[in-house]
Amino acid sequence: MSRQSITLELPDELYDRVREIAAAHQLDIESVLVDSIALMFGELDKNALETATLTTLSDEQLWAIVHRHLAYPQDARQRELGEKADDGTLTDDERAETIRLAAQVDRYVLLRSQALLLLKQRGYDVEQRLRLGA
């Protein structure tokens, strides 16, 4: 996988929090940032996040999982395939793509549920935070 380099300026408070998380988990700051961005925007690889791994994530990273959404192109494609399925015009390749997208959503729902459980165990009132959209 190729990688891109960027320069990012963070507010002092955010940088300090990332540094604290990195130190607590004996990671470098770049790893914490890359992992956090991947949690928000990356594809949820079935092997990347196991239940045991979630326990090592910071509260902020768990909230990132909770508030994550299917990327717009994937969501749009899933809707398009759903319409074709309703019309009965799905090809075999599209049927396989539908199954892959559904499995990705299933993984997300499972991870989100596990993240919410961990946050609740850590003392957060998850019901209240979800009602507030936080």
N, C-alpha and C positions, 0 to 999 in steps of 0.2 A: 504494500500500500504506500503510495506516495504521500508526502507530508508537505504542508505549507507552513511558512513561518510568518508570524504577525507580531507587531509591537502593540501592547495593550497597556493603557494607563488606568490604574485602579485607584479609587478613593482609599485613603489611609485605613479607614475602618474595615473595608472589605479585604484589603491586602493583609491586614493583621489577622483577620478571621481565617483566611486561607492559610496563612503561615501557621496559626495555631493548630488547624486541622492536620496540616502536613506533619508538624512535629509530633502530634499525638499519635499518628499512625506510622511514623517513621518513613515518610514519603517526601519526595521533593515537591516544591510548590507547583512546578509545571505539571507533574502527574496529577495532582489534585485538580488543577484547572482543566486539564484535558479530560479527566474522568467526569468532572461535573458537566462540562459541555456535552460530552457524549451521552450522559444520562438525559439531558434535555433534548438533544437534537439527533443523536445517532440512532441507527437501527438497533433494536433490541435483539441481540444475538442470544439464542437460547443457552449457549454455554458461557456467555460473558457474566451473567448475573445469576448466581445460584442463591438460594435462601440464606445459606451461611454467610455469603459475601455481604448481604444487605446489613447484617449486624455490625459490620465494620464501617459503614458509611456514616457520615455526619448527619445531623438533623437536616441541614440545608440540602444535602444531596437526596435524602429521603423525600423531602418536600418537592424537590425537582421531579422525582419519579411520580409523585402524586399528581402534579399539575401538568405533566407531559401530555401531549396530544399526538395523534397520528399525524405525520408530516402531510402538508396539504396535497402534494402530488399523489401520495399513497392513498389518502382519504378520497380524493377525486377519482382515482382509478378504481377504488373499491366500489364507489357509487356507480361508476360507469359499468363495471362488471355486474353489479347487482341488477341494473336495468336490463343488460343483455341476458342475464339469467332469467329474469321475468319474461322476456320475449322468447326465450328458448333458442337463442342464437349464439350461445357460448361455444367457442372452439375447445378442443382438448387442452391446448396451451393456456387458454384463458381460464378454463376450469382449474388447472393446476395453479395458476397465479392466484385465483380466488382462494384456494385452499391455503396457499402460502401467506396471503394477507390476513386471512382469518386466524391462522396460527400465531401470527405476529400480534394481533389484537388480543388473543387469548393469553399470550405470555405477558403482555402489558397489564391486563386486568389482574392476573395472578400477582405480578410484582407490585402493582399499586396496592392491592389488598394487604400484601405482606408488609409493605412500607408503612401503610396506615396502622397496622397492628403494632409494629415496632415503635412508631411515634406515640401511640397511645400508651404503650408500656413505658416509654420515656417521660410520661407525665403530661403530654399535650392533650388538650380537649379537642380531638380531631373533628368531632361533629360540629362544634362551634366554629372552628377555623374553616371548615368546608362550607358551612352556611354563609360565612362572611366572604368566602371566595379567596381567602388568604392562603 
